[in-house]
Amino acid sequence: MSIGYLQRKAAWEILLKVSYGDFSDHALEKVLRNYQFNPLDIAFITELSFGCIRYRKFLDLWADHTSKMNHKRQPPKLRWLLHIGLYQLIKMDKIPCPAAISTTVEVAKKTDLKGLAGTVNAILRNASRKLEQEIFPKISSDKKERISYLESLPLWLVHDLYQWVGNSKGENIVKAFNKKPSIDLRINQLKTDLDKFLRVLHENEINAEIIKDLNNGITLKSNPRSIKNLPGYSEGLWTIQDRSSQWVAPLLNPKEGEKILDACAAPGSKSTHLAELANDNAEIIAVDRSEKRLKILQSNLERLNLKSVKILKADATSLIDLNPKFISYFDKILLDAPCSGIGTLSRNPDSRWSLSREKIKSLTLLQEKLLESILPFLKKDGTLVYSTCTICPDENNLLVERFIERNKDLKLVSQKQILPSLDYPGDGFYSAIISYKS
Ligand SMILES: C[S@@+](CC[C@H](N)C(=O)[O-])C[C@H]1O[C@@H](n2cnc3c(N)ncnc32)[C@H](O)[C@@H]1O
């Protein structure tokens, strides 16, 4: 067995799982359970498999450039293995081409792709020659089509993005979808403070910095391999949370004694943030319809030792029938709505392939229904915050505009759209503060 063979095999298995519908991070976790890799191997496997998933369209282009059979006619197992080989050749400078080819061919030889090992070898050698001679695949000269291949994003999404934000911002965003996502933490201010926790990280030789403009944010400058092994996790000193998402809970300005509804709460990064900001002394009702995700919220509450959050498994669109006592009950309501997640594409390698305009349309219907359903629970002097991790106007400002138009006694206090960018390490996020007119 050659060095590096098992790592390529594991990466290929992750691609297979994702093609059967697993999320990338779940697939990675499941596959790694079957091996005993060291942290460096895990970093390599993550980079290779997630890179292949992101660059699927680009790698298909190269597969068509170097093989006689169009990728659409390739058996899926072959297609994903070619991606493993091609990604190493084209996108990973540090791997010598012969090693990339031989280890990938070995995966074919030792699995049920045995009969196609010769094909894999021939295609990858062809790709290596073409790269050396700078013979690249031909792509249309249309700007949007080009970028959709080179940055590997569905063409409809490139078109829509450019329409939402204009050409130059659009290009920057498309590129930002392929950058390495930041790893940000939010410290639990009830248990530690920024300087103290930063010192703990530095004492453990973990390179980290305070995030400017946030009260409790720290970003890790190098990958810690296993996040849960960082100091302070089991003691509840911090929660992993992207910097853009950390903006949301403070918009509600939660205070001790207030009644707060978090209508789509699981897995709870914002419910726990709300509880910490209110000194764990508010009445926070965390609603979600997903039992599985609520279990994660429950374990986060236990780990962070927060007592003020009460979990309620329910569909927030029919909460009024279950709990009529909630009418005009809450001082503050957060609706962190289910959304297309377009702001988080760099973090979720597979999501770009499962999105569609139809899916976004059905999400906007749900978002509207959720907003209308929870509004009766807000006190007349209360504050409602609507947030998403997308940058699609139909799910954000346009939706909020329509909501306020339908409910004439409401006003938009402020809104903020954070766009993903090559110059900003966090996710794309939207938030709106809404209240009744006085
Ligand atoms: C964006 S996530 C929430 C993230 C969460 N606020 C956090 O910060 O950790 C959206 C959540 O909405 C939940 N959800 C979707 N439709 C719902 C509904 N009709 N009622 C209640 N929860 C719903 C999903 O299960 C998912 O957990």
The ligand as an ORCA input file, in Angstrom:
! r2SCAN-3c Opt
* xyz 0 1
  C     -31.385     29.095     10.608
  S     -31.825     27.735     11.564
  C     -31.832     28.421     13.159
  C     -30.472     28.613     13.767
  C     -30.532     29.042     15.212
  N     -31.311     30.238     15.393
  C     -29.150     29.248     15.790
  O     -28.714     30.394     15.870
  O     -28.523     28.268     16.162
  C     -33.512     27.566     11.233
  C     -34.246     26.611     12.138
  O     -35.636     26.720     11.842
  C     -36.224     25.489     12.149
  N     -37.567     25.503     11.519
  C     -37.886     25.435     10.221
  N     -39.205     25.548     10.048
  C     -39.757     25.696     11.275
  C     -41.075     25.840     11.762
  N     -42.114     25.883     10.922
  N     -41.249     25.959     13.078
  C     -40.213     25.905     13.941
  N     -38.938     25.752     13.535
  C     -38.707     25.659     12.217
  C     -35.260     24.477     11.621
  O     -35.431     23.229     12.261
  C     -33.909     25.138     11.970
  O     -33.430     24.636     13.186
*
